[in-house]
Amino acid sequence: MNKNFQKYFIISGIIAPILFSIQLTIIGFYHPNYNHITQYMSELGAINAPYTSIVNTGFSIGGILILLFSYGLYKELNDKKTMGKLIGSALVGISGLSFFLIGFFPCDPNCVNVSTIGIIHSYLSDVAQTPLIFAPLFLLPTFKKDKKWQTIYFYSIITIILGIIFFIIYKYYFFEGYTGLFQRISFGIPLFWVEIMGIKIYRLKNS
């Protein structure tokens, strides 16, 4: 593969989490009476939201970037075609595909999903998040083999543990009134892992 294309695939993983963060922060600021602590992120892209087209386009673009990164991740990891490497990279790709599709299936008003599109949105949100939490688990053997990846190995273990904990807190409403906050933390943990992975690979390629 052309090295420039490969570089762009890796950069995609660096851009995607930043894109999500900037978009949600800015649109949340302009959305009337929106509260990042109490409200779902998807409410910014709800079918009746004032900036729904912008938000959902951003979700789809971010999804494409993560999907591209998943391929770059698979190609760049210094390991043979092991099953763990394949599964881990594929899970990142599944997450990216789900984020892409979310852009076409916005949630219902206030994200009380009763319509077919809204219900599909709910399932896609889980599929966008859950595979990304467990993707590092299948890559741990690859990281453990190479000293260059030792810090990522331990960081990935922490990511998995925190990802599971905050996913449970968010999904089971352990802290009512803070749904938006814990959703952001829950999604942010695995997305930040993507960011760190992208930066790590980019630095290794240019060292």
NORPE-V767039 format. One record per pair of residues at least 12 apart in sequence whose ideal C-beta (glycine too) atoms are under 10 Angstrom apart, sorted by sequence separation. I is the first residue (numbers start at 1). GAP is how many residues later the second one is. If there is no record, write none. Layout:
BEGIN
<<I,GAP> <I,GAP>>
END
This chain:
BEGIN
<<24,12> <31,12> <43,12> <44,12> <45,12> <73,12> <74,12> <77,12> <105,12> <106,12> <107,12> <113,12> <140,12> <141,12> <143,12> <144,12> <169,12> <170,12> <171,12> <28,13> <31,13> <42,13> <45,13> <76,13> <104,13> <105,13> <107,13> <108,13> <139,13> <140,13> <143,13> <169,13> <170,13> <27,14> <30,14> <41,14> <42,14> <44,14> <45,14> <74,14> <75,14> <105,14> <106,14> <107,14> <108,14> <111,14> <139,14> <140,14> <143,14> <168,14> <169,14> <170,14> <28,15> <31,15> <34,15> <44,15> <73,15> <74,15> <105,15> <106,15> <107,15> <167,15> <170,15> <171,15> <28,16> <34,16> <73,16> <74,16> <104,16> <105,16> <136,16> <140,16> <166,16> <167,16> <169,16> <170,16> <24,17> <27,17> <32,17> <42,17> <72,17> <104,17> <105,17> <107,17> <136,17> <139,17> <140,17> <166,17> <169,17> <170,17> <23,18> <24,18> <26,18> <27,18> <31,18> <32,18> <41,18> <70,18> <71,18> <74,18> <102,18> <105,18> <107,18> <166,18> <167,18> <168,18> <31,19> <70,19> <71,19> <73,19> <74,19> <101,19> <102,19> <105,19> <136,19> <137,19> <166,19> <167,19> <24,20> <30,20> <31,20> <69,20> <70,20> <72,20> <73,20> <101,20> <104,20> <105,20> <136,20> <137,20> <140,20> <165,20> <166,20> <167,20> <20,21> <23,21> <24,21> <30,21> <70,21> <71,21> <103,21> <135,21> <136,21> <165,21> <166,21> <23,22> <27,22> <70,22> <71,22> <101,22> <102,22> <136,22> <137,22> <163,22> <164,22> <166,22> <167,22> <27,23> <28,23> <69,23> <70,23> <101,23> <102,23> <136,23> <137,23> <162,23> <163,23> <166,23> <167,23> <27,24> <30,24> <31,24> <69,24> <70,24> <100,24> <135,24> <136,24> <162,24> <163,24> <165,24> <166,24> <26,25> <27,25> <67,25> <68,25> <70,25> <71,25> <98,25> <99,25> <102,25> <135,25> <163,25> <164,25> <66,26> <67,26> <69,26> <70,26> <98,26> <99,26> <101,26> <102,26> <133,26> <134,26> <137,26> <163,26> <27,27> <28,27> <66,27> <67,27> <69,27> <70,27> <97,27> <98,27> <101,27> <132,27> <133,27> <136,27> <162,27> <163,27> <23,28> <26,28> <27,28> <66,28> <67,28> <68,28> <98,28> <99,28> <100,28> <133,28> <135,28> <161,28> <162,28> <66,29> <67,29> <98,29> <99,29> <133,29> <134,29> <160,29> <163,29> <66,30> <67,30> <97,30> <98,30> <99,30> <133,30> <134,30> <159,30> <160,30> <162,30> <163,30> <23,31> <24,31> <27,31> <65,31> <66,31> <67,31> <97,31> <98,31> <132,31> <133,31> <158,31> <159,31> <162,31> <23,32> <63,32> <64,32> <66,32> <67,32> <95,32> <96,32> <98,32> <63,33> <64,33> <66,33> <67,33> <94,33> <95,33> <98,33> <99,33> <130,33> <133,33> <159,33> <160,33> <23,34> <24,34> <62,34> <63,34> <65,34> <66,34> <94,34> <95,34> <97,34> <98,34> <129,34> <130,34> <133,34> <159,34> <23,35> <24,35> <63,35> <64,35> <65,35> <95,35> <96,35> <158,35> <159,35> <22,36> <23,36> <63,36> <64,36> <94,36> <95,36> <96,36> <62,37> <63,37> <94,37> <95,37> <130,37> <155,37> <156,37> <159,37> <20,38> <23,38> <61,38> <62,38> <63,38> <93,38> <94,38> <95,38> <129,38> <155,38> <159,38> <19,39> <20,39> <23,39> <59,39> <60,39> <61,39> <63,39> <64,39> <91,39> <92,39> <95,39> <19,40> <59,40> <60,40> <62,40> <63,40> <91,40> <92,40> <95,40> <156,40> <20,41> <58,41> <59,41> <60,41> <62,41> <90,41> <91,41> <94,41> <126,41> <129,41> <130,41> <152,41> <155,41> <156,41> <19,42> <20,42> <59,42> <60,42> <61,42> <91,42> <93,42> <129,42> <155,42> <19,43> <20,43> <59,43> <60,43> <88,43> <91,43> <92,43> <18,44> <59,44> <60,44> <87,44> <91,44> <92,44> <152,44> <16,45> <17,45> <20,45> <58,45> <59,45> <90,45> <91,45> <126,45> <151,45> <152,45> <155,45> <15,46> <16,46> <19,46> <20,46> <56,46> <57,46> <59,46> <88,46> <89,46> <91,46> <92,46> <15,47> <16,47> <18,47> <55,47> <56,47> <59,47> <87,47> <88,47> <91,47> <92,47> <16,48> <17,48> <55,48> <56,48> <87,48> <88,48> <90,48> <91,48> <149,48> <152,48> <16,49> <17,49> <56,49> <88,49> <89,49> <151,49> <152,49> <12,50> <15,50> <16,50> <53,50> <56,50> <87,50> <88,50> <89,50> <14,51> <15,51> <16,51> <55,51> <56,51> <87,51> <88,51> <149,51> <12,52> <13,52> <16,52> <86,52> <87,52> <88,52> <148,52> <149,52> <12,53> <13,53> <15,53> <16,53> <53,53> <84,53> <85,53> <88,53> <89,53> <133,53> <11,54> <12,54> <15,54> <52,54> <84,54> <85,54> <88,54> <129,54> <133,54> <136,54> <12,55> <13,55> <14,55> <52,55> <83,55> <84,55> <88,55> <132,55> <135,55> <148,55> <149,55> <9,56> <12,56> <13,56> <82,56> <84,56> <85,56> <133,56> <134,56> <148,56> <8,57> <11,57> <12,57> <13,57> <45,57> <49,57> <82,57> <84,57> <85,57> <129,57> <132,57> <133,57> <136,57> <9,58> <10,58> <11,58> <12,58> <45,58> <47,58> <48,58> <49,58> <83,58> <84,58> <125,58> <129,58> <132,58> <135,58> <136,58> <139,58> <9,59> <10,59> <12,59> <13,59> <47,59> <48,59> <82,59> <84,59> <128,59> <131,59> <132,59> <135,59> <148,59> <8,60> <9,60> <12,60> <13,60> <42,60> <45,60> <46,60> <47,60> <48,60> <49,60> <79,60> <82,60> <129,60> <130,60> <133,60> <8,61> <9,61> <10,61> <11,61> <45,61> <46,61> <47,61> <48,61> <49,61> <63,61> <129,61> <132,61> <136,61> <9,62> <10,62> <44,62> <45,62> <46,62> <47,62> <48,62> <66,62> <70,62> <73,62> <77,62> <79,62> <80,62> <125,62> <128,62> <129,62> <132,62> <135,62> <5,63> <9,63> <10,63> <42,63> <43,63> <44,63> <46,63> <79,63> <82,63> <128,63> <8,64> <9,64> <42,64> <43,64> <46,64> <47,64> <78,64> <79,64> <6,65> <7,65> <9,65> <10,65> <42,65> <43,65> <46,65> <56,65> <59,65> <63,65> <70,65> <74,65> <77,65> <5,66> <6,66> <9,66> <10,66> <41,66> <42,66> <43,66> <45,66> <46,66> <62,66> <66,66> <73,66> <77,66> <79,66> <5,67> <9,67> <40,67> <43,67> <44,67> <46,67> <78,67> <79,67> <42,68> <43,68> <47,68> <77,68> <78,68> <88,68> <111,68> <6,69> <7,69> <42,69> <59,69> <77,69> <1,70> <5,70> <6,70> <40,70> <41,70> <47,70> <78,70> <79,70> <1,71> <39,71> <40,71> <42,71> <47,71> <78,71> <39,72> <46,72> <77,72> <1,74> <47,74> <46,75> <42,76> <45,76> <13,79> <20,79> <42,79> <16,80> <42,80> <42,82> <13,83> <16,83> <42,83> <12,84> <41,84> <40,85> <99,88> <99,92> <95,95> <95,96> <92,98> <96,98> <91,99> <95,99> <92,101> <92,102> <92,105> <77,120> <73,121> <76,121> <76,122> <70,124> <73,124> <76,124> <77,124> <66,125> <69,125> <72,125> <73,125> <76,125> <72,126> <75,126> <76,126> <78,126> <66,128> <69,128> <73,128> <76,128> <62,129> <65,129> <69,129> <72,129> <76,129> <40,130> <72,130> <66,132> <69,132> <65,133> <43,137> <38,138> <38,139> <40,139> <41,139> <37,140> <38,140> <39,140> <40,140> <37,141> <38,141> <39,141> <42,141> <37,142> <38,142> <39,142> <41,142> <37,143> <38,143> <40,143> <41,143> <35,144> <36,144> <37,144> <39,144> <40,144> <35,145> <36,145> <37,145> <34,146> <35,146> <41,146> <36,147> <37,147> <36,148> <28,152> <24,160> <21,163> <24,163> <20,164> <20,167> <21,167> <20,168> <17,170> <21,170> <17,171> <20,171> <21,171> <17,173> <18,173> <17,174> <21,174> <16,175> <17,175> <17,176> <17,177> <18,177> <13,178> <16,178> <17,178> <16,179> <17,179> <13,180> <14,180> <15,180> <18,180> <13,181> <14,181> <17,181> <12,182> <13,182> <14,182> <16,182> <13,183> <14,183> <15,183> <13,184> <14,184> <13,185> <14,185> <12,186> <13,186> <10,187> <11,187> <13,187> <14,187> <10,188> <11,188> <13,188> <14,188> <9,189> <10,189> <13,189> <10,190> <11,190> <10,191> <11,191> <9,192> <10,192> <7,194> <10,194> <6,195> <7,195> <10,195> <7,198> <6,199> <7,199> <3,202>>
END
